[in-house]
Amino acid sequence: MMEHTRIKDLLKSEEFGKEIIVKGWVRTFRNNQFIAINDGSSINNIQAVVDFENTNDEVLKRITTGAAVRVKGNLVESLGKGQRVEVKATEVSIIGDSDPEKYPLQPKKHSLEFLREIAHLRFRTGTFNAIFKVRNALAFAVHKFFNERDFVYMHTPIITGSDAEGAGEMFQVTTLDLNNPPRTEEGKIDFKEDFFGKATNLTVSGQLEGELAAMAFGNIYTFGPTFRAENSNTTRHLAEFWMIEPEMAFYELDDNMDLAEDLLKYVIRYALDTCPDEIEFLKNRLLEEEKSKPQNERSELNLVDKLNFVLENNFERITYTEAIDILQKSKPNQKKQFKYVIDGWGADLQSEHERYLVEKHFKKPVILTDYPRAIKSFYMKQNPVDAQGHETVRAMDILFPGIGEMVGGSQREENLDKLLARMEEVGIPAEEMEWFLDTRRFGSVPHSGFGVGFERLVLFTTGMTNIRDVIPFPRTPNNAEF
């Protein structure tokens, strides 16, 4: 039997007078009498009231912020404001001391920048308790969503010899001696002597391997870490992040969009239903933070309203061509207020354009489809050339308020000849991708898939503004602590 009761359960309990034991970490200790204790099970603390006149002075001195304590006592109705129950302590003991002169998390407001520097301790704050509870709920909801729809969860490789994006910004994996690597007669590094006998990298996507599985199971999904060696020091980029990537046989673009919209609504609804205290805390935190901003920079909706806004609206579906027309005619474009002015068809849309479409023009999430072939990946299904002579692919991106792109996906090119021609065009050697091309040689079918950057989903659901605050230990340029 567990000796103690979790604080989450005590806060809901009606068993007044019952003797209980609570264990946790001290958040504050006031007037030598009131201990605010948190054990991580709830964003809220429970207060233990100490009979300081009958408690050993040496124990009282050791009840400091950050210390781990065991409190035995009776659960009673609280007379204080903002709390329903408290513990009338009969016995207090210290499990683990915390030196108040050295413990960095003192009972005051700390900046998010400071907390990033002590990421190993920031879990103990209310803000990060809330963020990672919501992250946990979203992750569970992802698996629940796909499991209810009979998808097979597939673990695709972390170490790979292929580049799904064709971008080349990958982390290399090697066991070779970097001070004296073996070389070929031409002076190049001889990867035949490496662990895998060839050059390998950390994966940028599980998509290509996911397609292989979809050609047997029908519907599969992957949910795992991916890596990009991009030197991007921004609030929206990480070098290591998690991706949700379903692949579905016999799905065309409309099916793909339907599934992606259903997934996003399902997981956000699950987080709202299972983390009401945490989301309410984050809503209030955001409102407090925005008080320092000019009125025109504040969000029109609070966090809960923004999440419900996504749930209650059907996502607007428009083509890239329609989006370009809207953007070209927009006031920010005509007044050259966009950093990247839209001159015409073929432009690669930036975050400012995506957010204008969502936040200003349609005022709802937007799904953009049918992008120019030239700016998209080789595996996307090619559309017939349109009346204006535009070459497009059956791609789709889902754009969210405050975030921009939340989902990127497409119908995949199932025609072997078209795929080979496109690979040659972008310089991907067919001989290195024979395993992938076999899916088009043997029983090829229309199929589709998409990727959701999980941290961006957490960012949106928590209302945070920096992606480094929604992953436990962020990996960014010049930062690989812990």
Helices and strands as residue ranges (DSSP letters): H 7-12, E 19-30, E 34-38, E 46-49, G 52-54, H 57-61, E 68-77, E 85-96, H 112-117, G 122-124, H 126-148, E 152-153, E 159-160, E 172-173, G 191-193, E 200-202, H 207-217, E 219-227, E 240-249, H 253-274, H 276-290, G 295-297, H 303-312, E 316-319, H 320-329, H 331-334, H 351-355, I 356-362, E 366-372, G 373-375, E 392-400, E 404-412, H 416-426, G 430-433, H 434-441, E 447-453, H 454-462, G 467-469
